[in-house]
């Protein structure tokens, strides 16, 4: 019941009065109630007109936002329907009616006016037009020449949309064009009295709001205000968002700008509604993984399609493959745009000072990785979000490694999940340039420990010809993971450390069994196993391991090579190819292949380095050992993202990546004492099979007797106890206890 009587009307214009809602009270007549309901339903129908929210010029979205807030304030039962209408408006984007409608039906298409960008009093129809304007300035100005006042005002308004724009604009005195020292591409520099700082105009262009984005921010604002009034609707809003994710198929769905704007709206809601952050990120990552896996699945069909010239018709037998190649290209650009948005979101949220909020976000991200990404072994790009996140703090890197180690060691986990965890461990430790030697060595020792623990059982099965037993597969995957890590770190481990005994290196600790403190973790006994594991793992990994080992330990390398040659006549185990374990050979952190978002990875990624000259194309190297080159999907962006021909030299992006030491990865840093492959709650599997059983302290024929009391039980020694038992307080308490027991 309302507290006030009669009608409540808002002051203002005649339009405001017409949209006023009525509160039913005890004195309201039935006719007024009916009129009230009709008016509220009419307002709800207006809110459902999604395209009215995108009419920025007339300001109709302001009226709709006011109607939405009034409606949910006076009729809370309408809040879920209002939220559903707002989510639908976000998902549709700006559209226009197609001309020439048939059968009286209205057809819609994306409105190109939604891609307009207005800066400094000028309007560009698409992002590519704005990008072309920036490239024209790069060509016009010579190096170290200051921009004139008009161009400076334009670039300052553009720089404001950089993720760190306000920080870069502080102290600005002028702006010049120069060559980036790392990327060797022409870029813009901000001049200050203290020096100069570069920035990427591409990041500014990608973050400049279009008319559609401006309207969607207003819709997000209305949605947040509704949820603040009715927080119980958060769960329903999350379901609406999950059900309205745009498809990446079809003419309407395969639009980069639509997916970019939708992702921008999702991340806007994550910023403003912490209660929805984890769920929205989980759904967003799940959809990105779907695109990533679909791209990987399509690659085999289009890998040999030749690039056709403009206007050239493909032969009939190649037409289908060319169509798939075009679809693959669009999907790659969609994923690239989404990855770029999420990378920037994570950079804004996590690259600064760390507190409880940041740690909770990382914890939520690790949960999303475990439940969504870890179980999808065909993903090739999305996992690099976590590669970037854990590069920001050593504690986060340790948490990521601990998650993978706990999964690999967990006996209750499914075998495929444990195998994928080993693949992630090996690939991450091999490719993470920021990891210190202490982190790498300790992780390698734990992987070797896992192989040692399963070696005895695996030997029995493998020597008996049972290559499909789960223990055998897990053992061989652990061996393969260890060999892969050593391929990348063999030279680093073989280098002597300052202060260590002469002739003893980290590689000796890993391979040999001589040091008592690491005997249970030494990898040498695994290589000497009667199961001959080096001949059963993936041949590419085994060959590279022997090749790297030959430089530091020729004798062991020759012995392993001879074993492989002797085993060549037998049937080779193809467990890594999926015949026995049900999985393909998998290196999750092989070189990143999305063009623009690769800027967040390139400075923290370790490339495969072989000192021997090779005529093999780096991008076509063996899987797991490919070198990072220009990403596969480096063609000009489609549609609104197309780059101008001949401007590839200036179409290079980069990020403000701090050095690893500035992020805490100093050479001496290592894992904490809590860094272990088994959690404290995993009591059933704490005891390692390598531990020797305790020997009995007595013979079976000996008479077992309890030890004598350490305190004599004579009267003198028990006088104090007797006095306490005979005290009045003790007797009273005992009587009360006995009386309570009898009453019960």
N, C-alpha and C positions, 0 to 999 in steps of 0.2 A: 504494500500500500504506500502511496505517496504521502509525504509529510505535508505538502501544500495542497490547498483546495483550488478548484477551478483550473484554468489553463495557464500554462507558462509559455510565454512567447519571447523570442529574442529580439532585441532592438536592432535596427539597421534598415537596410533597403527594402523595397517592396519584394524583391526576389528572396531576401532572407525570410520575410514574414510568410511567404508562400510555402517555404520549406520547413516551417516550424512544426515540431512534433508536440503532441498533446499527451499529458500524463493523466490516465484515468484515476479518478478519486471516487469517494463515496457519494459525491454529489453529481457525478457525471452521468448523463442519461445514456440509455442504450444506443440511441442514434449517434451520440458523440463518440461512444466506444467504437461503433462500426466505422464511423468516419476516420477515427484515429487509426484503426487497423488498416483501412484502405490506403491512408496516406503513408503509413509506414511500409506497406508492401510496395507502393509506388516508388518510395525512396530506395528500397532494396533493388527494385528493377533498374533504377537509374545507376546504382552502384555496379550492377552487373554488366553495364554497357562498357566493355573493356576498352574500346577505342576512345571513349571520352576521356580516359585517364591520360592519353597521349596528346591531347589537344592543348599544348602548352601555350600557344599564342593567345587563345581566348581565355585562358585561366580556368577552364571548366574543371580541371583536376583539383583546384582549391575548393570549389563548391562540393565536389564529390567527397573529398576528404572530410569536410565538415559534416556532411550528411552521414558518412560512415560512423564518425565518432558520436554524433547525436543519437543515431539509431542504436548502437550497442550500449550507450549510457542509459537510455530509457527503456530499452527492450533487450535485456541480456540474452534472451533466447535466440536472438538473431546474430549473435557474435560469430558462431561457426559458419553461418552462411555468408556473412560479410568477409570473413577470412578466406573462405573458398573463392569468392569473387575476386579478391585482391591477388591471390596466388595465380588464378587463371589469367588475370590481366598481366602479371609479370611474365608468365610463360608465353603468351601470344606475341608480345612485342607490337610495334607499330605496324598496322596494316592499312591497305586501301582496297576499295571495291574494284574488282576486275570489270572492265567495260565489256559490253555485249553479253550480258547474262542470258542464259537460256532457261526456258520453262519457268520464268519468274523467280528463279533461285539466285540468291546473292552469293557470289564467289569472291574470296579474298586472296590477296597476295601481300608479301612484305612491301612496305612503303619505303622507297629509296630515300624519302625525305627524313626518315628516322636516322640515317647515317650522317646527317649534316653535323658539322662541328663549327662553332662560332668562337673565334679568338680575336681579341683586340679590335673588335668592330668589323671583322671580316668573317665570311662564311665559306667553308669548303664542303663540297658535296660528299666526299668520302675521305677515309683516312689516307688512301693512296695519294689524293690531291694534296693533303697537308704534308705528307712525306715528300712529295715532289718539290714542294716549296722549300723545305729544309735542305734538300739535296741541291737545289739551285743556288742557295746561299753558300753551301760548301764549295761549289764550283766557282762562284763569282769572286769570292774573297781569297786573296793570297794568304799564305801563312803569316801569323802574328800581326795581321792588319785588323784594327778594331772595327766592329760593326757600327754603321751609322745609327742615328737616333731612332729612325723608324724600324729598322731591322732589329735593333736592340730591344725595343718595346715589344715587338712581336715574339722574339725568342724568350724574353722574360716571362711573358704570359704563357708561353708553351712550357717553359721550365717549371712553372708552378705546378704542373701536373705530373712531374717526376715523383716517384715514391719518396725521394728525399729532397723534393724541390725547395721547400722552405729553408732547409738547412743549407742547400747550395746557393740560395739567393742572398744569404746573409753576408754583408760586407762587399757585395758586388760593386765593382767600379767600371768594368767594361767586359766585353765578350769578344773573343777572337776565334779563328779557325787554326787548327794545328793537326799534327799527326800523332796518333796514339802510340805510346812507346812499345806496347805489347802487341796489339792487334795490327799495327802498321796501317791503320785506316784513318782517313781524315775525319775529324770530329770537332765539336765545339768545346771551348774552354771558358770558364769563368775566371776573370782576373780580379784579384784582391791585392791589398797592400802586402799581405803576407805571402803571396805566390799565386799559383793558378791551379784549377781543378777541372778535370774533364767531366763530361756527362754525355749520355747517349740520348740523342733526339728520338730514337725509336721507342725508348721506354716512355718518353713524354707523349709521343703520338698515340701509342697503344693505350695510355691512361687518360687521354683527353676525352671528356664526356661528349657523346653524341646527343642529339635531341632525344633519342630513345632512352639512353642511359639516364638523362636528366629526369625524364618522366618516371622511369623505374625507381629512381631514388625517392621520388615523392610517394610512390606506391609503397615502397619499403617503410618509409616514415609512417604512413598511415597504418600499415600492418603492425609495426612495433608499438604504436600508441594503443591500438586495439588490444594487443596482447598484454600491455601493461595494465589495462583496465580489467582484462579477463585472462589471467595467466593460466587458467585451467584449459584454455584452448590451444596451448602450445603443442600438445600431442596431436591434435587434429590438424594443425597447421603443418606439422612435420609430415604427416601422411599425405596431405594435399600436395606438398612440394615434391615428395617422392613420386607421386602419381603423375605429375605434370612435367617431368624432365623431358626436354626436347629430344626427339630421335635424331640419329645421325644418318638415317636413310632417307631416300626420296629427295625430290627437288626442293621442297620447303625445309626439310630438316637439315640437309647438308649445306648449311650456310655458316661460315665461320663467325660472322658478326653476331648472329643470333646466339650461338653457344657462348661466345665471349661475354655478351651482356647478361645472359642467364647466370653464368658463373660469377660475374661481378655482383649480381643481386644476392646470390647465395652467400657470398663472403661478406657482403654488407650486413646481412641478417646475423651472420656469425659474430660480427663485431659488436652489434647492438643488442643481441639476445644471447647471453652466455648459456642460458638453459638449453638452447637449441644447437649450440656449436658442435658438440661431439656427434650428434645424430646427423646434422647437415653435412659435416665433413665426411662421415662414413658413407652416406649416400652418394656424395659427389665423387669420392674415391672409387666406389663400386662402379659407377657409370664410366669413369675414366679407364678403369681396368677392362671393362667390356670393350671399349674402343681399341685399347692397346692390344688385347688378345685377338680381336677381329682383324687388325692390321697384320699381325704376325701370321694369322691363318691364311690371309690373302696373298702374302708375299711370294709363296712358291709358284703361284699361277701367273704372276706378272713379272718375274725376275728377268726374263729374257726378251721382253718386249722392247723393240727399238723405238727411240724417240722420233715422232713423225714431224715433218715440217708443217708450217702454217698452211691450212687448206688442203693438205694431202690426205687422201682417203686411204684407210688401212685395207689390206687385203681381206677378203671374206673370212679366211680362217684365223685372222688375227684381230678381227673387229671386237670380239667378245673380250679378249685379253686386254685390248686397249681401253675398252670401257671400264674394266676392272682396275686398270692402272690409274685412270682418271679418278675413279671413286676412292682408290687407295690414297691418292695424293690429297684429296679433299679431307678424308678422314685424318690423315697425318697433320694437316694444318689445323683442324679442329682440336686435336689432342695437344698440339703445340701451343695453341692459344690458351687452352685450359691449364696446361702445366705452367705457362708463364704467369697467369693470374694467381695460381696457388703458391708458386714460388715467391712472388712478391708479397702475398699475404703473410707467408711464414717469415719472410725477411722483416716485415714491419713489426710482427708480433714477437719475434724471438731474437733478433740480432742485437737488441739493446741490453740494458741491465736485466738480470734474472731475479725473479721473485717467485712467490707461490703460484701466481697466475700463469707464468711461463712454464713452470714445472708441471702444473696440472695439464696444460695444453700438450706438452710433450708426452706425458703419461697417456693421455687420450689418443694421441697419434700412434703410440706404440701398440695400444690395444687395437686400433684400426688396422695396423699392419698385420698383426697376428691373426685377426679374424677374417681379413679380406684379401690382402696382398700375398701373404705367405702361402696361401692355399691355391694361388693361381700361378702355376709355374710357366705359363706362356706369356706373361707380362714382360715387357722389355724396357719400358720407360717410366712407368708410374712409381716404381720403387726408388727412383732417384730423388723423390721428395724426401725420403728418410735419409738417403745418402747425404743430402744437403743439411737437413736438420741436425743430425748428429755431428756434423763437422763444426757446429757452432760452439759446443762445449764438451770437454773431455768426459764429464759426468754423463752426458746424454749418449756419447759413444759407448761408454761402459754399459749403460742400460740396454742399448741395442744389442751389443755383443752378448750380454747376459741372457737376454731373451732368446737368442738363437742357440746359445749353449744349453740352456735349460731344456729347450725343446728337443735338441739333438740327444741329450742324455736321458730324457724322460722315458722310462720303460712303458708308461701308460699311454704315450702318444702313438698315433698310427705310424707305421713304417714310412709311408710316402711323406708325411709331414716331417719326420726326422731326417729323411734324405734331402728334402728341399731346404731344411734349416742348415744342413752341412754345406749344400751348394751356396747358400747365401753367405755363410761364414767364410768360405774359401774365397768367393768372389769379392766380398767386401774387404777383407783383410789384404787381399792382393792389390786391389785398385784404390783404396783410400790413401791418398798421398799424405793426409794430415795425421794419420795414426803414427804414434811414436814407436820406436823399436821395442820398448817395454810392453806396450799393448800387443804388438804383433807377436813377440816371442811367447808371451804368456798364453795367448789364444792358441798359437800353434802347439804348445805343449799340451793343452787340454784336448785338442783334436787328436794328437798322438795318443793321449791317455785313452780316449774312446776306442781307438783302433786296438790298443793293447788289451783292453778289457774284453773285447769280443774275439780276439785272435784265436784263442785255444778252441773255442766252440766252432768258429768259422773254418779252422783247419780241418777239423773232423768232417764237416759237411762238404767242403770243397774237394778234399782228397778222396772222398767217397763219390764224387761226381754230382753232388747236390748243389747246384749253383743258384737255385731259386729260393733257398731257405732265407727267411728274413734276417737272421744273424749274419749269414754270408754276405748278403747285399749291403747291410749296414756297415759291416767291416770294410768291404771294398770301397764304399763311398767315403768312409773316413780316410782310408789310405789315399784315395784320389784327391780329396780335399787337402790333405797334408802335402802331397806332392805339388799340387797347384800353388799353394801358398809359398812353398820353397822355390818354385820357379821364379817368382817375382822378388823374393827376399834372400836368395842364396848368397849373392855378393854382399849384401848388408850384414847378414849373419856371419859370414866368413871374415869380415873385417874385424881386427882386434880392437877391443875397447880400452880406453885409457884407464890405467890402474889395474887391469886384469893381469893374471900370470902370463908370461910369454908362452905363445903356442897354444893357448886355450881361448877359443872363441865361442860365440853363441851357437854357431853351427855344430861345434863339438858337443855342446850341451844337448842339442836337439837330436843329433844322430847317434851319439855313443851312449853306452850304459855305464861308463866309468864313474861318473859323479854320483855318489849315493843320494844326494838331495833331489836329483832328477831322474834316477834310475827307472822309476815306474812310468816316466813320461818320455823316455828315449824312443826315437823312431827307428833306430838301427835294428832291434830285434824284429820289428814288423817287416822290414825289407828282407831279413834273413829267414822269414817264415817258410815253412815247408809248403804252404799253400801257394807260394810264388805270386804274391798279389801284384807286383809290378807288371806282370804279364797279363793280368786280368782286368786292369783298369783301362780307361779310355786311352787308345794308342797315342793320340796327340799329346795328352798330358804326360804319359810315360816317356815318350821320345824327348819332349822338352825338358823334363826333369833330368834325364840322363845327360842331355846336352849341357845343362847348367851345372850339374854335379861334376862333369868332366873337368871343369876349369879349377875346381877347388879340391876334388878328391878323385883323381883319375882311376885309382885302383877300385874303389867301390863302383864307380860308373861303369868300368869295363865288366865287372862281375855282373851287374844288373843287366847290361846290354847282352851279355852272353846268355843269361837266363831267358831273356825275351826272344832271342834267336832260337834257342832250344825249344821254346814253347810254341814257336810259330807253326810247326807242323801239326799241332793239336788244334782242336776246335776252340777258338777264342771266345771267351765269355763276352756277350754283348749286353750285359746288364745296363750299361750306361746308355744304350740305344733304346731302352724301354722294353726289351723282350722279356726280361725277368723281373724288373722292378715296376714296370708299368709307367716309367717316366723317360722322357728324352734327356740326353745330356744337356746340362743347363748351367749357364754362367750368367746369373742375374744382372751383374754389373758390367757386362760387355759394353764397349763404347756407346755413349748416348747418341741418338740419331735424329733428334728433333732440332731444327736449325736455330730458332731464336731463343728458346728456353735453355739451350745448351750453355748459355753464358753463366748460369748459376753452377755449372758442374766443372767447366774446363779448368779452373784454377785449383780445384781440390782433387782432381782425378789423376791417377798414375797410369801412364801409357805403358804398353808392353815395349820393352827395349831389348833388342838383340844386337850385340855389337858386331855380328857378322853381316856382311852385305848380302842383300837379297833382292831378286828381281820381282818378287811377288808384290802385287798391289796390297798396300797396308789394309785396305778395307776388305780384302778378300783373303786375309790370313786365316789360319785354322781357328775354329770356334773356341773362344776363350783366350786367344792370343792375337786378336785383331787389334790394330792400332787405331787411335782416335784420329780421324781425318774429318774433312768437311762432312757434316751429317748427311745421311742418305736422302732425307727429304729437304733438299736445299734449293728446290725450284722456286721461282717467284710465287709469292702468295696469290691465291685465287681471289677473284672478286674484289672486295674492298681492300684486300691486303696486297694487291699486286704491286710489285716494284717496277720502277722504270728501267727500261733496257739500258745497259751500259753503266748502271750506277751501283754495281755490286761492290765496288771498292768502298763506297760510303755506306753501304747497307749492312754494316756489321754492328752488332750490339755487344755490350759488355756490362758488367755489374761492379758495384762498389764492394769488392771482396777484400776483407781484411786478411792479413797474413795469419798463418796457422798459429804462430807464437802469440799474436795478439788475442786469439780466441782461447788461449790457455794450453795449447799443445806444444809446450816447451820440451826440448829433448829429454829432460830428466823425468817428465811426468809419466806416470804409469797407472795401472788399475789399482783400485783400493783393495784392502784386505778382504772385503766382502765379495770380490769378483771371483766367483766359483761356478763350476758347471752345473751344480745341483743346488736347488733352493733348500733353505733350512727346513721346509715342511715336507721335503721328499725323504721321509725317514726310511721308507722301504728299500731305498736304493743308495743309501749313503755309503755303506760298506763296499769297497771296491773288490772285485774278484782277485785283484793282485795282492790283497792283504793275506798274509799267512794265517791259518787258524791257530788259535791259542793252544799251547801245549798244556796238558793236565799237570797239576802240581803234585799229584800223588798217584801211586800205583793202584790198580783195581783191587788187588788182594789186601790192601791195607785197610785197617779199621778206621772208618771216618768218625770223628768226634768233634763236637763244637769246641771252640777255644774256651779256656777258663775265664771267669769274670775278671775284669781288670780292677774292680773295687771289692775288697773283702767284705763278706756279709756277716761279720761278727756283730755282737751286741753293741760294741763301742762305736762301730762305724755307722750303725743304723739308728743311733739314739735320736738324731735330729729328725729322721723320717718318722720315727715312732711318736715323737712329740707333736709333729704336724698332724698325724692321723688321729691322735687322741685329743686334739684341740676341739673346743666348743664350736668354732666356726665350721670345721670340717664335718662334725657330727650333725649340725643343723642343716648344712647344705645337702648332706647325704639323705637325711630324712625327707627333705623337700623333694629331692629327685625321686626317691622311692614312692612317695605319695603321688607324684605326678604320673609315674609309670602305672600304679595301680588304678588311678582314675581313668587312664586311657584303656 
